[in-house]
Amino acid sequence: MTKKIIAVDLTFPEQAEFYGPRPNDKHSTYPKRQKLRGKLRLITSQPTTLSSVEIRFKGQTNLHWRDPLTHSLLASRIQGTRLIRKSKHALLQEATIPSGVTDLGFEVTIPGYVCPTYTTDFVSIKYTVAARIVPLGKFTKDIEIERPITVRKTLMPKDIAQGMITGYQVPQRPMHGQRPGYLAWEFKVPKWACLGASVAFVGALKPLQNNITIDRINVDVVQEELYHDDAGDQRRRHVTFCRNRPSTYLHPPVGSNIAFDFPLHNHGLLSSTTAASPGRKKRRSRRRTAPLSSWATSITRSSRPFCTLDTTCGS
């Protein structure tokens, strides 16, 4: 601070929330944009002339990926920084403020298309609101104060997320596949799920030949993160298995609908993961794995349940 400016404080809501679109809404989020309102407080010991006072909003993503399976200086790396959003608003220009406490209100627009605040071991998406005060004078120093803000986004409509309406059904989509000449399956899975709840879906297994029985079905959740550098044209896939034990269904019926339900806890996903290039497939065991659903957010992250089938064929 300076002799004239004793203290500076910046206050605004800690987070901005976006919700899923309402029915028949052409926009991808509700609201389309958020108006962040706050206050800049200046405490001065005497009347002070300021050259300018600015409020700045900035969103930035930083990527620092390193192959966790290679413990050497030659391990594959991806590093990069990208600016998501930047804006500047002038509060004062060539003005004199009185001694004592001066409050300056401001408003910052946050569009709904920005990515939510997000942090992992390799990538971070952060937003900040900063104030820059430039006193008028030859030997004065600029004063800057910065505060973080969290941008939260949910796929649920606002009325549903706030508990005003009950009985909401998450949109579903069909997914199907088969082992040619052996077994076919079709599942109706939710497009997304909430942490702390469960992933519930219905599926049916259809035998393509006689005397096929299924010993068991294991249902698990996998989180997949894709990291890429546009400048270097590099892509890396990061896979995380759920901490929970897989749900096991013994001797399920063939040819009829089966209801699956898998818990999705907040602490369920591990931080220690394995990485591979997109051209390589990760195998959990020798059993074949069939993905059931995929939920991708605006950042390159998705979580999907998958199942493994143990089948036998009689003569």
C-alpha positions as CSV (number, residue, x, y, z in Angstrom):
1,M,0.0,0.0,0.0
2,T,0.9,3.7,-0.1
3,K,0.9,6.5,2.5
4,K,-2.5,7.6,1.2
5,I,-4.1,4.3,0.5
6,I,-4.2,2.3,3.8
7,A,-6.1,-0.8,2.7
8,V,-7.8,-2.4,-0.3
9,D,-10.4,-5.2,-0.2
10,L,-12.3,-7.1,-2.9
11,T,-15.5,-9.0,-2.1
12,F,-17.9,-11.0,-4.4
13,P,-19.7,-14.4,-4.2
14,E,-17.2,-17.3,-4.0
15,Q,-18.8,-19.3,-6.8
16,A,-20.9,-18.9,-10.0
17,E,-23.3,-21.7,-10.8
18,F,-24.7,-22.9,-14.1
19,Y,-27.5,-25.5,-14.5
20,G,-28.7,-27.7,-17.3
21,P,-31.0,-26.2,-19.9
22,R,-34.7,-26.1,-19.4
23,P,-37.0,-28.2,-21.8
24,N,-37.0,-26.8,-25.3
25,D,-34.3,-24.3,-24.4
26,K,-31.9,-23.6,-27.3
27,H,-29.0,-22.7,-25.0
28,S,-26.7,-25.3,-23.5
29,T,-26.8,-23.8,-19.9
30,Y,-29.1,-22.0,-17.7
31,P,-28.7,-19.1,-17.4
32,K,-27.0,-18.3,-20.7
33,R,-24.5,-16.1,-18.7
34,Q,-24.0,-15.1,-15.1
35,K,-23.6,-11.6,-13.8
36,L,-21.0,-11.6,-11.0
37,R,-21.5,-8.6,-8.8
38,G,-19.0,-7.4,-6.2
39,K,-17.5,-4.5,-4.3
40,L,-14.1,-3.0,-4.3
41,R,-13.3,-1.1,-1.0
42,L,-10.6,1.5,-0.7
43,I,-9.6,3.0,2.6
44,T,-7.5,6.2,2.4
45,S,-5.9,8.5,4.9
46,Q,-6.5,11.6,2.8
47,P,-8.1,12.6,-0.5
48,T,-6.3,10.6,-3.2
49,T,-6.2,11.1,-7.0
50,L,-6.3,7.9,-9.0
51,S,-5.3,7.5,-12.6
52,S,-7.5,4.5,-13.1
53,V,-9.2,1.6,-11.3
54,E,-9.9,-1.6,-13.2
55,I,-11.6,-5.0,-12.6
56,R,-10.3,-7.9,-14.5
57,F,-11.7,-11.4,-14.9
58,K,-9.4,-14.2,-16.2
59,G,-9.8,-17.9,-16.8
60,Q,-6.9,-20.2,-17.6
61,T,-6.1,-23.9,-18.0
62,N,-2.6,-25.3,-17.3
63,L,-1.5,-28.8,-18.4
64,H,1.5,-30.5,-16.9
65,W,1.3,-34.2,-17.9
66,R,4.1,-36.7,-17.3
67,D,4.0,-40.4,-18.0
68,P,3.5,-42.0,-14.5
69,L,4.8,-45.3,-15.6
70,T,8.2,-44.0,-16.6
71,H,10.5,-42.9,-13.8
72,S,13.3,-41.2,-15.7
73,L,14.2,-37.8,-17.1
74,L,13.3,-39.0,-20.6
75,A,9.7,-39.7,-19.6
76,S,7.1,-38.4,-22.1
77,R,5.7,-35.0,-21.1
78,I,3.0,-32.5,-22.3
79,Q,3.0,-28.9,-21.0
80,G,0.8,-26.1,-22.1
81,T,-1.3,-23.1,-21.1
82,R,-4.5,-21.8,-22.7
83,L,-6.5,-18.6,-22.0
84,I,-10.2,-19.5,-21.6
85,R,-11.7,-16.0,-20.9
86,K,-10.3,-12.5,-20.2
87,S,-12.2,-9.3,-19.7
88,K,-11.5,-5.8,-18.3
89,H,-13.8,-3.2,-16.9
90,A,-12.8,0.4,-15.9
91,L,-14.4,1.7,-12.6
92,L,-12.7,5.1,-12.4
93,Q,-10.6,7.2,-14.8
94,E,-8.7,10.3,-13.6
95,A,-10.8,10.7,-10.4
96,T,-10.2,11.8,-6.8
97,I,-11.7,9.8,-4.0
98,P,-12.2,11.3,-0.5
99,S,-10.5,10.2,2.7
100,G,-12.0,7.3,4.6
101,V,-13.9,4.4,3.1
102,T,-14.9,4.3,-0.6
103,D,-16.9,1.4,-2.0
104,L,-17.0,0.9,-5.8
105,G,-19.5,-1.7,-7.1
106,F,-18.7,-3.7,-10.2
107,E,-20.3,-6.4,-12.5
108,V,-18.5,-9.1,-14.5
109,T,-20.1,-11.2,-17.1
110,I,-19.3,-15.0,-17.1
111,P,-20.6,-16.8,-20.2
112,G,-22.1,-20.3,-19.8
113,Y,-19.8,-21.9,-22.4
114,V,-16.7,-21.7,-20.1
115,C,-15.4,-24.9,-18.6
116,P,-16.1,-25.5,-14.9
117,T,-13.3,-25.1,-12.3
118,Y,-11.4,-28.4,-12.3
119,T,-8.1,-29.8,-10.8
120,T,-6.3,-33.1,-11.2
121,D,-2.7,-34.2,-10.9
122,F,-2.1,-33.1,-14.4
123,V,-4.5,-30.3,-15.4
124,S,-6.1,-27.3,-13.7
125,I,-8.8,-24.9,-14.8
126,K,-8.9,-21.8,-12.6
127,Y,-10.7,-18.4,-12.6
128,T,-9.7,-15.2,-10.8
129,V,-11.1,-11.7,-10.3
130,A,-8.5,-9.0,-9.8
131,A,-8.5,-5.3,-9.2
132,R,-5.8,-2.9,-10.3
133,I,-5.5,0.6,-8.7
134,V,-3.1,3.1,-10.4
135,P,-2.5,6.2,-8.3
136,L,-1.6,9.4,-10.0
137,G,2.0,10.5,-9.4
138,K,5.6,10.0,-10.6
139,F,6.9,7.6,-7.8
140,T,3.7,5.7,-7.0
141,K,3.3,2.0,-7.5
142,D,0.3,0.2,-8.9
143,I,-1.8,-1.8,-6.4
144,E,-3.2,-5.2,-7.4
145,I,-5.4,-7.5,-5.4
146,E,-6.7,-10.9,-6.7
147,R,-9.3,-13.4,-5.5
148,P,-10.2,-16.8,-6.9
149,I,-13.7,-17.7,-8.0
150,T,-15.2,-21.2,-8.5
151,V,-17.3,-21.9,-11.6
152,R,-19.7,-24.8,-11.0
153,K,-21.8,-26.5,-13.7
154,T,-24.3,-29.2,-13.5
155,L,-26.3,-31.0,-16.2
156,M,-29.5,-30.9,-14.0
157,P,-32.0,-28.2,-14.5
158,K,-32.1,-25.7,-11.7
159,D,-35.5,-26.8,-10.3
160,I,-34.3,-30.4,-10.1
161,A,-30.8,-29.5,-8.6
162,Q,-32.5,-27.4,-5.8
163,G,-34.9,-30.2,-4.9
164,M,-38.1,-28.3,-6.0
165,I,-39.2,-31.1,-8.3
166,T,-39.0,-34.8,-7.5
167,G,-39.1,-37.9,-9.7
168,Y,-36.7,-36.5,-12.4
169,Q,-35.5,-39.2,-14.8
170,V,-32.0,-38.8,-16.2
171,P,-32.0,-39.0,-20.1
172,Q,-31.0,-42.4,-21.3
173,R,-29.5,-43.7,-24.5
174,P,-29.3,-47.3,-25.9
175,M,-25.9,-49.0,-26.3
176,H,-25.4,-52.4,-27.8
177,G,-22.8,-54.8,-29.0
178,Q,-22.1,-58.5,-29.6
179,R,-19.6,-61.3,-29.9
180,P,-20.4,-62.5,-33.4
181,G,-22.1,-65.8,-33.4
182,Y,-22.0,-66.1,-29.6
183,L,-23.8,-63.4,-27.6
184,A,-25.4,-60.0,-28.1
185,W,-26.3,-57.3,-25.5
186,E,-28.3,-54.1,-25.3
187,F,-28.3,-51.6,-22.4
188,K,-30.3,-48.4,-21.7
189,V,-27.8,-46.3,-19.7
190,P,-28.0,-42.8,-18.3
191,K,-26.2,-40.1,-20.1
192,W,-24.7,-38.8,-16.8
193,A,-24.8,-39.5,-13.1
194,C,-24.1,-37.6,-9.9
195,L,-21.4,-38.3,-7.4
196,G,-22.8,-39.6,-4.1
197,A,-25.7,-41.4,-5.9
198,S,-25.7,-44.5,-8.0
199,V,-25.6,-45.5,-11.6
200,A,-28.7,-47.5,-12.4
201,F,-29.5,-49.0,-15.9
202,V,-31.3,-51.8,-17.5
203,G,-29.8,-54.4,-19.9
204,A,-30.7,-57.5,-21.8
205,L,-28.4,-60.4,-23.0
206,K,-29.5,-62.3,-26.1
207,P,-27.8,-65.6,-27.0
208,L,-26.9,-66.1,-30.6
209,Q,-26.7,-69.9,-30.2
210,N,-28.2,-72.6,-28.0
211,N,-27.0,-73.8,-24.6
212,I,-25.4,-70.5,-23.5
213,T,-25.4,-69.7,-19.8
214,I,-23.8,-66.7,-18.0
215,D,-21.9,-67.4,-14.7
216,R,-21.7,-63.8,-13.6
217,I,-21.6,-60.2,-14.6
218,N,-19.2,-57.6,-12.9
219,V,-20.1,-54.0,-13.1
220,D,-17.5,-51.3,-12.4
221,V,-16.8,-47.6,-13.1
222,V,-13.8,-46.3,-15.0
223,Q,-12.8,-42.6,-15.3
224,E,-11.0,-41.7,-18.5
225,E,-9.1,-38.4,-19.0
226,L,-7.8,-37.3,-22.4
227,Y,-4.9,-34.8,-22.5
228,H,-3.7,-33.3,-25.7
229,D,-1.5,-30.5,-27.0
230,D,-2.8,-28.7,-30.1
231,A,0.6,-27.2,-30.9
232,G,2.5,-30.5,-30.6
233,D,-0.3,-32.8,-31.8
234,Q,0.2,-35.1,-28.8
235,R,-2.5,-37.1,-27.1
236,R,-2.4,-39.1,-23.9
237,R,-5.1,-41.2,-22.3
238,H,-5.3,-41.5,-18.5
239,V,-7.5,-44.2,-16.9
240,T,-8.6,-44.4,-13.3
241,F,-10.4,-47.4,-11.8
242,C,-13.1,-46.9,-9.1
243,R,-12.1,-47.6,-5.5
244,N,-15.3,-49.5,-4.8
245,R,-15.5,-53.2,-5.4
246,P,-17.3,-54.2,-8.6
247,S,-21.0,-55.2,-8.3
248,T,-21.4,-58.9,-9.1
249,Y,-24.5,-60.5,-10.5
250,L,-24.4,-64.4,-10.4
251,H,-26.2,-66.5,-13.0
252,P,-28.3,-63.7,-14.5
253,P,-31.1,-64.8,-16.8
254,V,-30.6,-64.7,-20.6
255,G,-33.2,-63.1,-22.8
256,S,-34.9,-60.9,-20.2
257,N,-34.2,-57.5,-18.8
258,I,-31.7,-57.2,-15.9
259,A,-31.6,-54.2,-13.6
260,F,-28.1,-53.0,-12.6
261,D,-27.3,-50.6,-9.8
262,F,-23.8,-49.4,-8.9
263,P,-22.8,-46.9,-6.2
264,L,-20.8,-43.8,-7.2
265,H,-19.2,-42.3,-4.1
266,N,-17.3,-39.0,-4.0
267,H,-14.2,-40.8,-2.8
268,G,-14.6,-43.6,-5.3
269,L,-12.0,-42.6,-7.9
270,L,-8.4,-43.1,-7.3
271,S,-5.6,-40.6,-8.0
272,S,-3.1,-43.3,-8.9
273,T,-3.8,-44.3,-12.5
274,T,-2.3,-45.8,-15.6
275,A,-1.7,-44.0,-18.9
276,A,-1.4,-45.2,-22.4
277,S,-1.5,-43.7,-25.9
278,P,-4.8,-43.7,-27.8
279,G,-3.6,-46.5,-30.0
280,R,-3.2,-49.0,-27.1
281,K,-6.1,-50.6,-25.2
282,K,-5.8,-51.3,-21.5
283,R,-6.8,-54.8,-20.4
284,R,-7.9,-55.4,-16.8
285,S,-7.7,-59.2,-17.3
286,R,-8.1,-61.7,-20.1
287,R,-11.9,-61.3,-19.9
288,R,-13.4,-59.2,-22.6
289,T,-14.7,-55.8,-21.5
290,A,-17.8,-54.2,-22.9
291,P,-18.4,-50.5,-22.2
292,L,-21.9,-49.6,-21.3
293,S,-22.1,-45.8,-21.1
294,S,-20.0,-42.7,-21.5
295,W,-20.4,-39.3,-19.9
296,A,-18.2,-36.5,-21.2
297,T,-18.1,-33.0,-19.7
298,S,-16.9,-29.9,-21.4
299,I,-13.4,-30.7,-20.4
300,T,-11.7,-33.9,-21.7
301,R,-12.9,-36.1,-18.9
302,S,-15.4,-38.9,-18.9
303,S,-16.6,-41.6,-16.5
304,R,-18.3,-44.8,-17.7
305,P,-19.4,-48.1,-16.1
306,F,-18.3,-51.3,-17.8
307,C,-19.1,-54.9,-17.3
308,T,-17.2,-58.2,-17.8
309,L,-19.1,-61.4,-18.6
310,D,-18.1,-64.9,-17.7
311,T,-20.0,-67.2,-20.0
312,T,-20.0,-70.9,-20.8
313,C,-21.4,-72.8,-23.8
314,G,-22.8,-76.3,-23.6
315,S,-22.7,-78.9,-26.3
